Amino acid sequence: MRRDESRRGTHECVRHADMSRVWIEDASGFHGEADEIVTPDSEAEVIAFLERASKASIPVTVAGAGTGVTGGRVPQRGALLSLEKLNRLEIRTGSAIAGAGVLLADLHAAAAGAGQFYPPARAASATETPGGMCSACASS
């Protein structure tokens, strides 16, 4: 995929003509279109993008790993906000801080490395994210 070298603020944007199907479909194969794809590196960049989108009345679809089968991450127009780069992972005693883009498999491995465990053991754990699990109320 060729990326547009222009930037809006600090957000990476991909123009419609350059989009890859990976970005605009989910595990069911349902697909859509977006005018831009934004992949922020931080929560501050997410906030800045959402402020810009709100002021410009741009519809925003938030995208996780794409393991869902309901079309929730598939935009029909507007902007696709990918959370894949929000991958901060910190294991604490009895808890964890996991960014929306952390893979469930990585969370399991990090917890095990700290002598702990994260209970959901899902078939799609290699590609699924806790952020997606939370947004879909999925727990097992």
C-alpha positions as CSV (number, residue, x, y, z in Angstrom):
1,M,0.0,0.0,0.0
2,R,1.4,3.4,-0.9
3,R,1.0,5.9,1.9
4,D,0.2,9.5,1.4
5,E,3.2,11.5,2.5
6,S,1.1,14.4,3.6
7,R,0.1,14.6,7.2
8,R,-2.8,16.3,9.1
9,G,-1.4,17.2,12.4
10,T,0.6,14.3,13.6
11,H,-1.8,11.6,12.2
12,E,-0.8,9.3,9.5
13,C,-3.5,9.3,6.8
14,V,-4.1,7.0,3.8
15,R,-6.1,8.3,0.9
16,H,-9.1,6.4,-0.5
17,A,-7.4,5.4,-3.8
18,D,-4.6,3.7,-1.9
19,M,-6.6,1.5,0.5
20,S,-6.0,-2.1,1.2
21,R,-8.9,-4.5,1.8
22,V,-7.3,-5.6,5.1
23,W,-8.2,-2.1,6.5
24,I,-11.8,-2.1,5.4
25,E,-13.2,-5.6,6.1
26,D,-13.7,-7.7,9.1
27,A,-13.4,-11.5,9.7
28,S,-16.8,-12.1,8.1
29,G,-15.7,-10.6,4.8
30,F,-18.0,-7.6,5.1
31,H,-16.3,-4.6,3.5
32,G,-16.7,-0.9,3.1
33,E,-15.0,2.3,2.2
34,A,-13.3,5.2,4.0
35,D,-12.1,8.6,2.8
36,E,-9.0,8.3,5.1
37,I,-7.4,5.9,7.5
38,V,-5.8,7.4,10.7
39,T,-3.3,5.3,12.7
40,P,-2.4,7.4,15.8
41,D,0.6,6.5,17.9
42,S,-0.8,7.9,21.2
43,E,-4.0,8.7,23.1
44,A,-3.2,12.4,22.5
45,E,-3.2,11.9,18.8
46,V,-6.5,10.0,19.0
47,I,-8.0,13.0,20.9
48,A,-6.6,15.5,18.4
49,F,-8.0,13.5,15.5
50,L,-11.4,13.1,17.1
51,E,-11.6,16.9,17.8
52,R,-10.8,17.6,14.1
53,A,-13.3,15.1,12.9
54,S,-16.0,16.4,15.2
55,K,-15.5,20.0,14.1
56,A,-15.6,18.9,10.4
57,S,-18.6,16.6,11.0
58,I,-16.6,13.6,9.6
59,P,-18.1,10.2,10.6
60,V,-15.5,8.1,12.4
61,T,-15.4,4.3,12.6
62,V,-13.1,2.9,15.2
63,A,-11.2,-0.2,14.1
64,G,-9.5,-2.9,16.2
65,A,-7.9,-6.1,14.9
66,G,-10.8,-7.1,12.6
67,T,-11.6,-10.4,14.2
68,G,-15.3,-9.5,14.7
69,V,-18.0,-10.7,12.3
70,T,-20.6,-8.0,12.8
71,G,-19.2,-5.2,10.6
72,G,-18.6,-2.9,13.5
73,R,-15.1,-1.9,12.4
74,V,-16.0,-1.5,8.7
75,P,-16.6,2.1,7.6
76,Q,-19.1,3.0,5.0
77,R,-17.7,6.5,4.6
78,G,-15.7,9.1,6.5
79,A,-12.6,8.1,8.5
80,L,-11.3,4.8,9.8
81,L,-9.5,5.2,13.2
82,S,-7.2,2.3,13.7
83,L,-6.1,1.7,17.3
84,E,-3.4,-0.9,16.3
85,K,-0.5,1.3,17.4
86,L,-1.9,1.8,20.9
87,N,0.0,-1.2,22.2
88,R,1.3,-0.1,25.7
89,L,1.4,-3.2,28.0
90,E,2.2,-3.0,31.6
91,I,1.8,-6.0,34.0
92,R,1.3,-5.2,37.6
93,T,0.6,-7.4,40.6
94,G,-3.1,-8.5,40.1
95,S,-3.7,-6.1,37.2
96,A,-2.5,-5.0,33.8
97,I,-2.7,-1.8,31.7
98,A,-3.2,-2.8,28.1
99,G,-3.7,-0.4,25.2
100,A,-6.5,-1.1,22.8
101,G,-4.1,-2.5,20.2
102,V,-2.4,-5.0,22.4
103,L,-2.8,-8.6,21.1
104,L,-4.5,-11.0,23.5
105,A,-1.7,-13.5,22.9
106,D,0.9,-10.8,24.0
107,L,-1.1,-10.1,27.1
108,H,-1.3,-13.8,28.0
109,A,2.5,-14.1,27.5
110,A,3.3,-11.0,29.5
111,A,1.0,-12.1,32.3
112,A,2.5,-15.6,32.3
113,G,6.0,-14.1,32.4
114,A,5.1,-12.2,35.6
115,G,3.6,-15.4,37.2
116,Q,0.0,-14.3,36.5
117,F,-2.7,-15.0,34.0
118,Y,-5.4,-13.2,32.0
119,P,-8.4,-15.6,32.1
120,P,-10.1,-15.2,28.7
121,A,-8.6,-18.0,26.5
122,R,-10.2,-17.4,23.1
123,A,-9.6,-19.2,19.8
124,A,-8.6,-16.0,18.0
125,S,-6.1,-14.9,20.7
126,A,-3.2,-14.6,18.3
127,T,-5.0,-11.7,16.5
128,E,-7.7,-10.5,18.9
129,T,-7.2,-7.5,21.2
130,P,-8.5,-6.7,24.7
131,G,-9.8,-3.4,23.3
132,G,-12.0,-5.3,20.8
133,M,-13.1,-7.7,23.5
134,C,-14.2,-4.8,25.7
135,S,-16.0,-3.0,22.9
136,A,-17.9,-6.2,22.0
137,C,-18.5,-7.3,25.6
138,A,-16.7,-10.6,24.7
139,S,-15.3,-12.5,27.7
140,S,-14.7,-16.1,26.6
